[in-house]
Amino acid sequence: MPIVTKKLDAGQYQLKDQVVAINRVTKVVKGGKNLSFAALVVVGDPTAAVVGFGSGKAKEVPQAIRKGIESAKKNLFRVNLTQTTIPHAVLGRYGSGMVLLKPAPEGTGVIAGGAVRAVMTSAGIQNVLTKSIGTTNPHNVIKATFDALKKLKRKADVAALRGKQEAEI
């Protein structure tokens, strides 16, 4: 069941960008080798719990990063949080990559590596435990992390689904 999110306007947030990976790509052609760069970028507003990712390709690194930022601004979404952590444990999957996110008590910090850490800090999640399982490919890890974040439900939504009050859960 795909989760539908409404499109957010990037202009109303103070977005901070973070480059996760830059890959040098070479295409071998008749005249030699064509060099280009691919950048994977995460943008987010920690105060508004809004985050998105994108990738860009260009002949130079700064142009690739700029394209990645523009791409990331087009797929922003709001993350459901409870104070400074996530409401419940969740497992996100993409390809052979899996990312496990678990809520953590106040003062724990972001226990995450590389690509997952970039997403967590950009989303404004301050206390979380994560485990990346399977692939180490940053593209797949980030997509699995976003899958996990999209699966997060608010307490009020779960209560409504069960036909109960929020206090009963």
CYANA upper distance limits for C-alpha pairs under 8 A (distance plus 0.5 A):
  3 ILE  CA    150 LYS  CA      7.67
  3 ILE  CA    151 LYS  CA      8.25
  5 THR  CA     77 PHE  CA      7.44
  6 LYS  CA     77 PHE  CA      8.13
  7 LYS  CA     74 LYS  CA      8.48
  7 LYS  CA     75 ASN  CA      7.66
  7 LYS  CA     76 LEU  CA      7.48
  7 LYS  CA     77 PHE  CA      7.54
  8 LEU  CA     75 ASN  CA      8.30
  8 LEU  CA     76 LEU  CA      6.46
  8 LEU  CA     77 PHE  CA      6.88
  9 ASP  CA     13 TYR  CA      8.40
  9 ASP  CA     76 LEU  CA      8.48
 10 ALA  CA     15 LEU  CA      8.14
 10 ALA  CA     73 LYS  CA      6.28
 10 ALA  CA     74 LYS  CA      8.02
 10 ALA  CA     76 LEU  CA      7.91
 13 TYR  CA     45 ASP  CA      6.80
 13 TYR  CA     48 ALA  CA      8.02
 14 GLN  CA     44 GLY  CA      8.42
 14 GLN  CA     45 ASP  CA      6.20
 15 LEU  CA     43 VAL  CA      6.58
 15 LEU  CA     44 GLY  CA      5.52
 15 LEU  CA     45 ASP  CA      5.27
 16 LYS  CA     43 VAL  CA      5.98
 16 LYS  CA     44 GLY  CA      6.01
 16 LYS  CA     45 ASP  CA      6.78
 16 LYS  CA    122 SER  CA      7.67
 17 ASP  CA     41 VAL  CA      7.31
 17 ASP  CA     42 VAL  CA      6.27
 17 ASP  CA     43 VAL  CA      4.74
 17 ASP  CA     44 GLY  CA      7.13
 17 ASP  CA     69 ILE  CA      7.44
 17 ASP  CA    122 SER  CA      8.32
 18 GLN  CA     41 VAL  CA      6.22
 18 GLN  CA     42 VAL  CA      5.76
 18 GLN  CA     43 VAL  CA      6.69
 18 GLN  CA    118 ALA  CA      7.34
 18 GLN  CA    122 SER  CA      8.36
 19 VAL  CA     39 ALA  CA      7.64
 19 VAL  CA     40 LEU  CA      6.60
 19 VAL  CA     41 VAL  CA      4.99
 19 VAL  CA     42 VAL  CA      6.89
 19 VAL  CA     65 ILE  CA      7.86
 20 VAL  CA     39 ALA  CA      8.16
 20 VAL  CA     40 LEU  CA      6.02
 20 VAL  CA     41 VAL  CA      6.05
 20 VAL  CA     42 VAL  CA      7.41
 20 VAL  CA    114 GLY  CA      7.96
 20 VAL  CA    115 ALA  CA      6.44
 20 VAL  CA    118 ALA  CA      7.44
 20 VAL  CA    138 PRO  CA      8.01
 21 ALA  CA     39 ALA  CA      6.28
 21 ALA  CA     40 LEU  CA      5.63
 21 ALA  CA     41 VAL  CA      7.77
 21 ALA  CA    138 PRO  CA      7.56
 22 ILE  CA     37 PHE  CA      7.28
 22 ILE  CA     38 ALA  CA      6.15
 22 ILE  CA     39 ALA  CA      4.94
 22 ILE  CA     40 LEU  CA      6.89
 22 ILE  CA     61 VAL  CA      8.33
 23 ASN  CA     37 PHE  CA      6.14
 23 ASN  CA     38 ALA  CA      5.54
 23 ASN  CA     39 ALA  CA      6.87
 24 ARG  CA     35 LEU  CA      7.64
 24 ARG  CA     36 SER  CA      6.54
 24 ARG  CA     37 PHE  CA      5.16
 24 ARG  CA     38 ALA  CA      6.97
 25 VAL  CA     35 LEU  CA      6.41
 25 VAL  CA     36 SER  CA      5.73
 25 VAL  CA     37 PHE  CA      6.17
 25 VAL  CA     38 ALA  CA      7.60
 26 THR  CA     33 LYS  CA      6.71
 26 THR  CA     34 ASN  CA      6.03
 26 THR  CA     35 LEU  CA      5.14
 26 THR  CA     36 SER  CA      6.82
 27 LYS  CA     33 LYS  CA      6.12
 27 LYS  CA     34 ASN  CA      5.52
 27 LYS  CA     35 LEU  CA      7.02
 28 VAL  CA     32 GLY  CA      6.42
 28 VAL  CA     33 LYS  CA      4.96
 28 VAL  CA     34 ASN  CA      6.74
 29 VAL  CA     33 LYS  CA      6.34
 29 VAL  CA     34 ASN  CA      7.57
 35 LEU  CA     59 LYS  CA      7.19
 36 SER  CA     57 LYS  CA      7.60
 36 SER  CA     58 ALA  CA      6.21
 36 SER  CA     59 LYS  CA      4.86
 36 SER  CA     60 GLU  CA      7.14
 37 PHE  CA     57 LYS  CA      6.10
 37 PHE  CA     58 ALA  CA      6.03
 37 PHE  CA     59 LYS  CA      6.44
 37 PHE  CA     60 GLU  CA      6.79
 37 PHE  CA     61 VAL  CA      6.42
 37 PHE  CA     64 ALA  CA      6.92
 38 ALA  CA     55 SER  CA      7.44
 38 ALA  CA     56 GLY  CA      6.15
 38 ALA  CA     57 LYS  CA      4.86
 38 ALA  CA     58 ALA  CA      7.20
 38 ALA  CA     61 VAL  CA      8.18
 38 ALA  CA     64 ALA  CA      6.52
 39 ALA  CA     55 SER  CA      5.95
 39 ALA  CA     56 GLY  CA      5.82
 39 ALA  CA     57 LYS  CA      6.90
 39 ALA  CA     61 VAL  CA      7.97
 39 ALA  CA     64 ALA  CA      6.08
 39 ALA  CA     65 ILE  CA      6.00
 39 ALA  CA     68 GLY  CA      6.73
 40 LEU  CA     53 PHE  CA      7.96
 40 LEU  CA     54 GLY  CA      6.53
 40 LEU  CA     55 SER  CA      4.97
 40 LEU  CA     56 GLY  CA      7.28
 40 LEU  CA     65 ILE  CA      7.98
 40 LEU  CA     68 GLY  CA      6.75
 40 LEU  CA    139 HIS  CA      7.82
 41 VAL  CA     53 PHE  CA      6.18
 41 VAL  CA     54 GLY  CA      5.98
 41 VAL  CA     55 SER  CA      6.53
 41 VAL  CA     65 ILE  CA      7.43
 41 VAL  CA     68 GLY  CA      6.04
 41 VAL  CA     69 ILE  CA      6.62
 41 VAL  CA     72 ALA  CA      7.46
 42 VAL  CA     51 VAL  CA      7.82
 42 VAL  CA     52 GLY  CA      6.37
 42 VAL  CA     53 PHE  CA      4.81
 42 VAL  CA     54 GLY  CA      7.07
 42 VAL  CA     69 ILE  CA      7.89
 42 VAL  CA     72 ALA  CA      7.05
 42 VAL  CA    118 ALA  CA      7.45
 42 VAL  CA    119 VAL  CA      6.96
 42 VAL  CA    122 SER  CA      7.73
 43 VAL  CA     51 VAL  CA      6.27
 43 VAL  CA     52 GLY  CA      5.93
 43 VAL  CA     53 PHE  CA      6.58
 43 VAL  CA     69 ILE  CA      7.36
 43 VAL  CA     72 ALA  CA      6.78
 43 VAL  CA     73 LYS  CA      7.55
 43 VAL  CA    122 SER  CA      6.81
 44 GLY  CA     49 ALA  CA      7.94
 44 GLY  CA     50 VAL  CA      5.88
 44 GLY  CA     51 VAL  CA      4.56
 44 GLY  CA     52 GLY  CA      6.74
 44 GLY  CA     76 LEU  CA      8.40
 44 GLY  CA    122 SER  CA      5.05
 44 GLY  CA    123 ALA  CA      6.11
 45 ASP  CA     49 ALA  CA      6.48
 45 ASP  CA     50 VAL  CA      5.77
 45 ASP  CA     51 VAL  CA      7.00
 45 ASP  CA    122 SER  CA      6.65
 45 ASP  CA    123 ALA  CA      6.77
 45 ASP  CA    124 GLY  CA      7.51
 46 PRO  CA     50 VAL  CA      7.21
 46 PRO  CA    121 THR  CA      7.47
 46 PRO  CA    122 SER  CA      6.01
 46 PRO  CA    123 ALA  CA      5.44
 46 PRO  CA    124 GLY  CA      4.12
 46 PRO  CA    125 ILE  CA      7.92
 47 THR  CA    124 GLY  CA      6.73
 48 ALA  CA     78 ARG  CA      8.21
 48 ALA  CA    123 ALA  CA      8.46
 48 ALA  CA    124 GLY  CA      8.14
 49 ALA  CA     78 ARG  CA      6.27
 49 ALA  CA     79 VAL  CA      6.01
 49 ALA  CA     80 ASN  CA      8.16
 49 ALA  CA     81 LEU  CA      8.14
 49 ALA  CA    122 SER  CA      8.48
 49 ALA  CA    123 ALA  CA      5.35
 49 ALA  CA    124 GLY  CA      5.95
 49 ALA  CA    125 ILE  CA      8.15
 50 VAL  CA     76 LEU  CA      6.99
 50 VAL  CA     77 PHE  CA      6.05
 50 VAL  CA     78 ARG  CA      4.95
 50 VAL  CA     79 VAL  CA      6.60
 50 VAL  CA    122 SER  CA      8.29
 50 VAL  CA    123 ALA  CA      6.05
 50 VAL  CA    124 GLY  CA      8.43
 51 VAL  CA     76 LEU  CA      5.84
 51 VAL  CA     77 PHE  CA      6.25
 51 VAL  CA     78 ARG  CA      7.10
 51 VAL  CA     79 VAL  CA      7.93
 51 VAL  CA    119 VAL  CA      7.85
 51 VAL  CA    122 SER  CA      6.77
 51 VAL  CA    123 ALA  CA      5.66
 52 GLY  CA     72 ALA  CA      5.63
 52 GLY  CA     73 LYS  CA      6.92
 52 GLY  CA     74 LYS  CA      8.33
 52 GLY  CA     75 ASN  CA      6.03
 52 GLY  CA     76 LEU  CA      4.77
 52 GLY  CA     77 PHE  CA      6.90
 53 PHE  CA     68 GLY  CA      8.28
 53 PHE  CA     69 ILE  CA      8.20
 53 PHE  CA     71 SER  CA      7.74
 53 PHE  CA     72 ALA  CA      4.71
 53 PHE  CA     73 LYS  CA      7.96
 53 PHE  CA     75 ASN  CA      7.46
 53 PHE  CA     76 LEU  CA      8.01
 54 GLY  CA     68 GLY  CA      5.42
 54 GLY  CA     69 ILE  CA      6.89
 54 GLY  CA     70 GLU  CA      8.02
 54 GLY  CA     71 SER  CA      5.24
 54 GLY  CA     72 ALA  CA      4.47
 54 GLY  CA     73 LYS  CA      8.24
 54 GLY  CA     75 ASN  CA      8.32
 55 SER  CA     64 ALA  CA      8.32
 55 SER  CA     65 ILE  CA      8.26
 55 SER  CA     67 LYS  CA      7.51
 55 SER  CA     68 GLY  CA      4.67
 55 SER  CA     69 ILE  CA      8.02
 55 SER  CA     71 SER  CA      6.92
 55 SER  CA     72 ALA  CA      7.78
 56 GLY  CA     64 ALA  CA      5.27
 56 GLY  CA     65 ILE  CA      6.73
 56 GLY  CA     66 ARG  CA      7.85
 56 GLY  CA     67 LYS  CA      5.13
 56 GLY  CA     68 GLY  CA      4.54
 56 GLY  CA     69 ILE  CA      8.29
 56 GLY  CA     71 SER  CA      7.72
 57 LYS  CA     63 GLN  CA      8.21
 57 LYS  CA     64 ALA  CA      5.21
 57 LYS  CA     65 ILE  CA      8.43
 57 LYS  CA     67 LYS  CA      7.51
 57 LYS  CA     68 GLY  CA      8.12
 58 ALA  CA     63 GLN  CA      6.38
 58 ALA  CA     64 ALA  CA      5.22
 59 LYS  CA     63 GLN  CA      7.95
 59 LYS  CA     64 ALA  CA      7.93
 60 GLU  CA     64 ALA  CA      6.86
 61 VAL  CA     65 ILE  CA      6.72
 62 PRO  CA     66 ARG  CA      6.66
 63 GLN  CA     67 LYS  CA      6.68
 64 ALA  CA     68 GLY  CA      6.63
 65 ILE  CA     69 ILE  CA      6.70
 66 ARG  CA     70 GLU  CA      6.84
 67 LYS  CA     71 SER  CA      6.65
 68 GLY  CA     72 ALA  CA      6.59
 69 ILE  CA     73 LYS  CA      6.71
 70 GLU  CA     74 LYS  CA      7.20
 71 SER  CA     75 ASN  CA      7.67
 72 ALA  CA     76 LEU  CA      7.23
 79 VAL  CA    123 ALA  CA      7.61
 79 VAL  CA    149 LEU  CA      6.88
 79 VAL  CA    150 LYS  CA      7.59
 79 VAL  CA    152 LEU  CA      8.05
 80 ASN  CA     86 ILE  CA      7.57
 80 ASN  CA     87 PRO  CA      7.97
 80 ASN  CA    149 LEU  CA      8.34
 80 ASN  CA    152 LEU  CA      6.65
 80 ASN  CA    153 LYS  CA      6.95
 80 ASN  CA    154 ARG  CA      6.60
 81 LEU  CA     85 THR  CA      6.43
 81 LEU  CA     86 ILE  CA      5.34
 81 LEU  CA     87 PRO  CA      6.45
 81 LEU  CA    125 ILE  CA      8.14
 81 LEU  CA    154 ARG  CA      8.04
 82 THR  CA     86 ILE  CA      6.21
 82 THR  CA     87 PRO  CA      5.96
 84 THR  CA    106 GLU  CA      7.95
 84 THR  CA    124 GLY  CA      8.11
 84 THR  CA    125 ILE  CA      6.14
 84 THR  CA    126 GLN  CA      5.76
 84 THR  CA    127 ASN  CA      6.50
 85 THR  CA    103 PRO  CA      6.18
 85 THR  CA    104 ALA  CA      7.00
 85 THR  CA    105 PRO  CA      8.28
 85 THR  CA    125 ILE  CA      6.02
 85 THR  CA    126 GLN  CA      6.65
 85 THR  CA    127 ASN  CA      5.54
 85 THR  CA    128 VAL  CA      6.45
 86 ILE  CA    102 LYS  CA      7.78
 86 ILE  CA    103 PRO  CA      5.72
 86 ILE  CA    125 ILE  CA      7.78
 86 ILE  CA    128 VAL  CA      7.63
 86 ILE  CA    152 LEU  CA      8.10
 87 PRO  CA    103 PRO  CA      7.09
 87 PRO  CA    152 LEU  CA      7.61
 87 PRO  CA    153 LYS  CA      7.75
 87 PRO  CA    154 ARG  CA      7.35
 87 PRO  CA    155 LYS  CA      8.08
 88 HIS  CA    102 LYS  CA      7.02
 88 HIS  CA    103 PRO  CA      6.46
 88 HIS  CA    152 LEU  CA      7.68
 89 ALA  CA    100 LEU  CA      7.87
 89 ALA  CA    101 LEU  CA      6.03
 89 ALA  CA    102 LYS  CA      4.80
 89 ALA  CA    103 PRO  CA      6.62
 90 VAL  CA    100 LEU  CA      6.44
 90 VAL  CA    101 LEU  CA      5.88
 90 VAL  CA    102 LYS  CA      7.17
 90 VAL  CA    148 ALA  CA      6.41
 90 VAL  CA    149 LEU  CA      8.46
 90 VAL  CA    151 LYS  CA      7.67
 90 VAL  CA    152 LEU  CA      7.56
 91 LEU  CA     98 MET  CA      7.29
 91 LEU  CA     99 VAL  CA      6.21
 91 LEU  CA    100 LEU  CA      5.03
 91 LEU  CA    101 LEU  CA      6.87
 91 LEU  CA    148 ALA  CA      6.01
 92 GLY  CA     98 MET  CA      6.07
 92 GLY  CA     99 VAL  CA      5.67
 92 GLY  CA    100 LEU  CA      6.96
 92 GLY  CA    144 ALA  CA      5.33
 92 GLY  CA    145 THR  CA      6.31
 92 GLY  CA    146 PHE  CA      7.81
 92 GLY  CA    147 ASP  CA      5.43
 92 GLY  CA    148 ALA  CA      4.32
 92 GLY  CA    149 LEU  CA      8.11
 92 GLY  CA    151 LYS  CA      8.28
 93 ARG  CA     97 GLY  CA      6.33
 93 ARG  CA     98 MET  CA      4.99
 93 ARG  CA     99 VAL  CA      7.03
 93 ARG  CA    143 LYS  CA      8.22
 93 ARG  CA    144 ALA  CA      5.04
 93 ARG  CA    145 THR  CA      8.10
 93 ARG  CA    147 ASP  CA      6.91
 93 ARG  CA    148 ALA  CA      7.73
 94 TYR  CA     98 MET  CA      6.96
 94 TYR  CA    140 ASN  CA      6.47
 94 TYR  CA    141 VAL  CA      7.93
 94 TYR  CA    143 LYS  CA      6.55
 94 TYR  CA    144 ALA  CA      5.18
 94 TYR  CA    147 ASP  CA      7.97
 95 GLY  CA    140 ASN  CA      7.18
 96 SER  CA    134 GLY  CA      6.31
 96 SER  CA    135 THR  CA      6.41
 96 SER  CA    140 ASN  CA      8.30
 97 GLY  CA    132 SER  CA      7.88
 97 GLY  CA    133 ILE  CA      6.52
 97 GLY  CA    134 GLY  CA      5.30
 97 GLY  CA    135 THR  CA      5.30
 97 GLY  CA    136 THR  CA      8.02
 97 GLY  CA    140 ASN  CA      6.47
 97 GLY  CA    141 VAL  CA      6.35
 97 GLY  CA    144 ALA  CA      6.85
 98 MET  CA    132 SER  CA      6.44
 98 MET  CA    133 ILE  CA      5.47
 98 MET  CA    134 GLY  CA      6.64
 98 MET  CA    135 THR  CA      8.19
 98 MET  CA    141 VAL  CA      7.56
 98 MET  CA    144 ALA  CA      6.31
 98 MET  CA    145 THR  CA      8.33
 99 VAL  CA    130 THR  CA      7.46
 99 VAL  CA    131 LYS  CA      6.22
 99 VAL  CA    132 SER  CA      5.02
 99 VAL  CA    133 ILE  CA      6.50
 99 VAL  CA    141 VAL  CA      7.47
 99 VAL  CA    144 ALA  CA      6.35
 99 VAL  CA    145 THR  CA      6.21
 99 VAL  CA    148 ALA  CA      7.64
100 LEU  CA    130 THR  CA      5.93
100 LEU  CA    131 LYS  CA      5.57
100 LEU  CA    132 SER  CA      6.90
100 LEU  CA    133 ILE  CA      8.26
100 LEU  CA    148 ALA  CA      8.10
101 LEU  CA    128 VAL  CA      7.39
101 LEU  CA    129 LEU  CA      6.41
101 LEU  CA    130 THR  CA      5.13
101 LEU  CA    131 LYS  CA      7.30
101 LEU  CA    148 ALA  CA      7.84
102 LYS  CA    128 VAL  CA      6.39
102 LYS  CA    129 LEU  CA      5.55
102 LYS  CA    130 THR  CA      6.72
103 PRO  CA    127 ASN  CA      7.44
103 PRO  CA    128 VAL  CA      5.55
103 PRO  CA    129 LEU  CA      6.84
104 ALA  CA    108 THR  CA      6.80
104 ALA  CA    127 ASN  CA      5.81
104 ALA  CA    128 VAL  CA      5.36
104 ALA  CA    129 LEU  CA      6.66
105 PRO  CA    127 ASN  CA      7.08
105 PRO  CA    128 VAL  CA      8.50
106 GLU  CA    127 ASN  CA      6.77
107 GLY  CA    127 ASN  CA      7.25
108 THR  CA    127 ASN  CA      5.93
108 THR  CA    128 VAL  CA      7.70
109 GLY  CA    126 GLN  CA      6.02
109 GLY  CA    127 ASN  CA      4.88
109 GLY  CA    128 VAL  CA      6.92
110 VAL  CA    117 ARG  CA      7.43
110 VAL  CA    120 MET  CA      7.79
110 VAL  CA    121 THR  CA      8.21
110 VAL  CA    125 ILE  CA      8.06
110 VAL  CA    126 GLN  CA      6.35
110 VAL  CA    127 ASN  CA      5.72
110 VAL  CA    128 VAL  CA      5.64
110 VAL  CA    129 LEU  CA      6.96
111 ILE  CA    117 ARG  CA      8.11
111 ILE  CA    127 ASN  CA      8.29
111 ILE  CA    128 VAL  CA      6.66
111 ILE  CA    129 LEU  CA      5.46
111 ILE  CA    130 THR  CA      6.55
112 ALA  CA    116 VAL  CA      6.43
112 ALA  CA    117 ARG  CA      5.46
112 ALA  CA    129 LEU  CA      7.15
112 ALA  CA    130 THR  CA      5.81
112 ALA  CA    131 LYS  CA      7.46
113 GLY  CA    117 ARG  CA      5.87
114 GLY  CA    118 ALA  CA      7.05
115 ALA  CA    119 VAL  CA      7.12
115 ALA  CA    138 PRO  CA      6.39
115 ALA  CA    141 VAL  CA      7.24
115 ALA  CA    142 ILE  CA      6.60
116 VAL  CA    120 MET  CA      6.73
116 VAL  CA    130 THR  CA      8.27
116 VAL  CA    132 SER  CA      8.44
116 VAL  CA    141 VAL  CA      7.56
116 VAL  CA    142 ILE  CA      6.88
116 VAL  CA    145 THR  CA      7.04
117 ARG  CA    121 THR  CA      6.60
118 ALA  CA    122 SER  CA      6.59
119 VAL  CA    123 ALA  CA      6.56
119 VAL  CA    142 ILE  CA      7.94
119 VAL  CA    145 THR  CA      8.17
120 MET  CA    124 GLY  CA      6.84
120 MET  CA    125 ILE  CA      5.83
120 MET  CA    126 GLN  CA      8.05
121 THR  CA    125 ILE  CA      6.42
121 THR  CA    126 GLN  CA      7.48
132 SER  CA    136 THR  CA      8.33
132 SER  CA    141 VAL  CA      7.74
135 THR  CA    140 ASN  CA      7.74
135 THR  CA    141 VAL  CA      7.56
136 THR  CA    140 ASN  CA      8.19
136 THR  CA    141 VAL  CA      7.11
137 ASN  CA    141 VAL  CA      6.64
138 PRO  CA    142 ILE  CA      6.48
139 HIS  CA    143 LYS  CA      6.78
140 ASN  CA    144 ALA  CA      6.58
141 VAL  CA    145 THR  CA      6.63
142 ILE  CA    146 PHE  CA      6.68
143 LYS  CA    147 ASP  CA      6.64
144 ALA  CA    148 ALA  CA      6.78
145 THR  CA    149 LEU  CA      6.76
146 PHE  CA    150 LYS  CA      6.59
147 ASP  CA    151 LYS  CA      6.94
148 ALA  CA    152 LEU  CA      7.32
153 LYS  CA    157 ASP  CA      7.00
153 LYS  CA    158 VAL  CA      7.33
154 ARG  CA    158 VAL  CA      7.06
155 LYS  CA    159 ALA  CA      6.71
155 LYS  CA    166 GLU  CA      7.03
155 LYS  CA    169 ILE  CA      8.31
156 ALA  CA    160 ALA  CA      6.68
156 ALA  CA    165 GLN  CA      8.43
156 ALA  CA    166 GLU  CA      6.07
157 ASP  CA    161 LEU  CA      6.77
158 VAL  CA    162 ARG  CA      6.80
159 ALA  CA    163 GLY  CA      6.48
159 ALA  CA    164 LYS  CA      5.54
159 ALA  CA    165 GLN  CA      6.27
159 ALA  CA    166 GLU  CA      5.83
159 ALA  CA    168 GLU  CA      8.47
159 ALA  CA    169 ILE  CA      7.28
160 ALA  CA    164 LYS  CA      6.63
160 ALA  CA    165 GLN  CA      7.84
160 ALA  CA    166 GLU  CA      8.47
164 LYS  CA    168 GLU  CA      7.06
164 LYS  CA    169 ILE  CA      8.19
165 GLN  CA    169 ILE  CA      7.80
